[in-house]
Amino acid sequence: MNLYIVGFMGSGKTAVAKEISETTNLKYVEIDELIEKKEGRSINDIFKNSGEDYFRKTEKEAIREIGLDDNQVVSCGGGVVIDKENIRLMKDSGLLICLKAEPEVIYQRIKDQKHRPLLNVDNPQIEIEELLKKRKPFYKKADYVIETGKLSIKQVAEEVINHFFEADNGV
């Protein structure tokens, strides 16, 4: 069984997944890193030169590959859930946990990061709010949703681990 961490950019997916990997026997996998390695170029470059549709296709292929193995904690890209096939693939091979944060918290966490292709716009705060609204019904399909705005990485990781081991043990 795998543990898939989804949520909007800046919700804490990577930090939480790394913390979980360090405190459990789950192997850490970052979908974007996997795609960059396979493509031999950055996510920004993929978006810029091949488009979002191409990126989403490679993302789905990565999820299929990941699902063939077990005992992994997988940090997923923020938009992975907009494809219902991706949700099915993840739920078929593991537990799907969504990390959530308010738009203001997300903006504060990512405002200085330049590697976010969907936020390379004039007003990133408005873009965050609009993307969150669009993705909200998809994020709700997760097995569990955890609010990260007022919790430490360690606290979020502990909550995720508890859900995972309960599910893995059939509790």
Long-range contacts (C-beta under 8 A, 24 or more apart in sequence): 1-70, 1-71, 1-93, 1-94, 1-95, 1-164, 1-167, 1-168, 2-66, 2-67, 2-69, 2-70, 2-71, 2-72, 2-73, 2-74, 2-90, 2-93, 2-94, 2-95, 3-72, 3-73, 3-74, 3-94, 3-95, 3-97, 3-160, 3-164, 4-74, 4-76, 4-90, 4-94, 4-95, 4-96, 4-97, 5-73, 5-74, 5-75, 5-76, 5-97, 5-99, 5-160, 6-76, 6-78, 6-80, 6-81, 6-90, 6-96, 6-97, 6-98, 6-99, 6-139, 6-142, 7-78, 7-98, 7-99, 7-100, 7-101, 7-139, 7-148, 8-78, 8-100, 8-101, 8-106, 8-128, 8-131, 8-132, 8-135, 8-139, 9-78, 9-106, 9-110, 9-116, 9-118, 9-119, 10-101, 10-105, 10-106, 10-107, 10-109, 10-110, 11-78, 11-99, 11-100, 11-101, 11-106, 11-148, 12-99, 12-101, 12-148, 12-153, 12-156, 13-75, 13-76, 13-78, 13-99, 14-75, 15-153, 16-75, 16-99, 16-148, 16-153, 16-156, 16-157, 16-160, 17-73, 17-74, 17-75, 18-75, 19-153, 19-154, 19-156, 19-157, 20-73, 20-157, 20-160, 20-161, 21-73, 23-157, 23-161, 24-73, 24-161, 25-71, 26-71, 26-72, 26-73, 27-69, 27-71, 27-72, 27-73, 28-72, 28-73, 28-75, 29-66, 29-72, 29-73, 29-74, 29-75, 30-74, 30-75, 31-59, 31-62, 31-63, 31-66, 31-74, 31-75, 31-76, 31-77, 31-80, 32-75, 32-77, 34-62, 34-65, 34-66, 35-59, 35-62, 38-62, 42-115, 43-77, 43-115, 43-117, 44-115, 44-117, 47-117, 47-118, 48-117, 56-82, 56-83, 59-86, 60-85, 60-86, 60-89, 63-89, 63-90, 64-89, 66-93, 67-92, 67-93, 67-94, 68-93, 78-118, 78-131, 78-135, 79-118, 79-135, 81-135, 81-138, 81-139, 81-141, 81-142, 82-134, 82-135, 82-138, 87-138, 87-141, 91-143, 95-143, 95-144, 95-163, 95-164, 95-167, 95-168, 96-141, 96-142, 96-143, 96-144, 97-142, 97-143, 97-144, 97-145, 97-146, 97-160, 97-163, 97-164, 98-139, 98-140, 98-142, 98-144, 98-145, 98-146, 99-145, 99-146, 99-148, 99-156, 100-139, 100-145, 100-146, 100-147, 100-148, 100-149, 101-147, 101-148, 101-149, 102-149, 103-128, 103-129, 103-132, 105-148, 105-149, 106-132, 143-167
